[in-house]
Each structure stands twice: as structure tokens, then as C-alpha cells.
Amino acid sequence: DGTMNVALDGTIRESCPWLPRLGFEFKVPKSKSAFSYFGMGPHESYCDMNHASMIDRYESDAEREYVNYIMPQEHGNHIRTKVLEINNSLCFEAESEMEINVSRYSAQTLKKAMHQDELKKDEAITVRIDYKNTGVGSDACGPELLPEYRLSEKDIKFAFYIK
């Protein structure tokens, strides 16, 4: 039926203390920015920042997912997601749960821009399907990120379907 199974079964080196995120990135045409998902929303959610979110079915697009932080950075993540549908034509479905992000900006684009006026939209939409992300707290502007919010697992099993 055209369904693809994507699976990650791996071990993280013991010398690696923790990862910022682990997952896959896909590019889709910018005309496919509308999406719906069943997961935590309607606002962005991370493992350490989700108390204002509820699990439900939501509709959005890449423009609405952008959070206008003073310094461009990671934004628009949704945890505990089961299904992501792009433009009613491409579907990602987790075996258990996944984290998703649909953005007009790649990680590289966000990293290059130090201020909002330097941020230029990419020619394609970046879709991320992640096993997990580390929390957003850090010791850059506050206390060190608590261990329970770090992606520090060593044995990873993650699978999803693309339909």
C-alpha cells in the first residue's frame, strides 16, 4: 500500500553524556505548510515545558508554529504525538509516540541568524520526526538542565510509518 516503516534501533556511546535531540528531518515543498496532528498542543511543548498543553487533534501551518523569540532558535515542537498529516497527503504515524516540528526554518538557518531581522525563510518546509528532544531549560540563562529532562538514554528503539 506504499507505507514505509522507518526504524532506529541503536546504542549511544557511553562517553556521550546526553543529546540535544534524536530523529529525522524531511524537506517538503513550501506549498505543503499546512498540517494536522494528534499530540500535545496547541502551543509548542517540550518534555520540561508542557503544562499548558493538552493531547488532542490540532491544525496548524509552518507560519503559525514560529515563535518570535528575540534570538532565533528552536521553536514549535510537539511532544507525545501519535500522528502528523502534512497537507492531507503525507502521513507520519508513530508506533508509540514521537515529537514533531514543522517549520519554515532549518536548524542551520536558525543557528546562522543572531537577530530576527537576519532570519530568512527557507525555500522548503522542514519536517522533523524525533524520538525525543532534550528540554529547553539550560544554564545559559538559568540553572543547569535537570537530568530528567536530558535525552541521556543509551539504548534507543524508535519506529514510525510514512504513508
Residue, then its C-alpha position, 0 to 999 in steps of 0.5 A: d500500500g506504499t507505507m514505509n516503516v522507518a526504524l532506529d534501533g541503536t546504542i549511544r556511546e557511553s562517553c556521550p553524556w546526553l543529546p540535544r535531540l534524536g530523529f529525522e528531518f524531511k524537506v517538503p515543498k513550501s506549498k505543503s505548510a499546512f498540517s494536522y496532528f494528534g499530540m500535545g498542543p496547541h502551543e509548542s511543548y517540550c518534555d520540561m515545558n508542557h503544562a499548558s498543553m493538552i493531547d488532542r487533534y490540532e491544525s496548524d501551518a509552518e507560519r503559525e508554529y514560529v515563535n518570535y523569540i528575540m534570538p532565533q532558535e528552536h521553536g514549535n515542537h510537539i511532544r507525545t504525538k501519535v500522528l502528523e498529516i502534512n497537507n492531507s497527503l503525507c502521513f507520519e504515524a508513530e508506533s508509540e509516540m514521537e515529537i514533531n516540528v514543522s517549520r519554515y526554518s532549518a536548524q542551520t538557518l536558525k543557528k546562522a541568524m543572531h537577530q530576527d531581522e537576519l532570519k530568512k525563510d527557507e525555500a522548503i518546509t522542514v519536517r522533523i520526526d524525533y524520538k525525543n528532544t532534550g528540554v529547553g531549560s539550560d544554564a545559559c540563562g538559568p540553572e543547569l538542565l535537570p537530568e530528567y529532562r536530558l535525552s541521556e538514554k543509551d539504548i534507543k528503539f524508535a519506529f514510525y510509518i510514512k504513508 
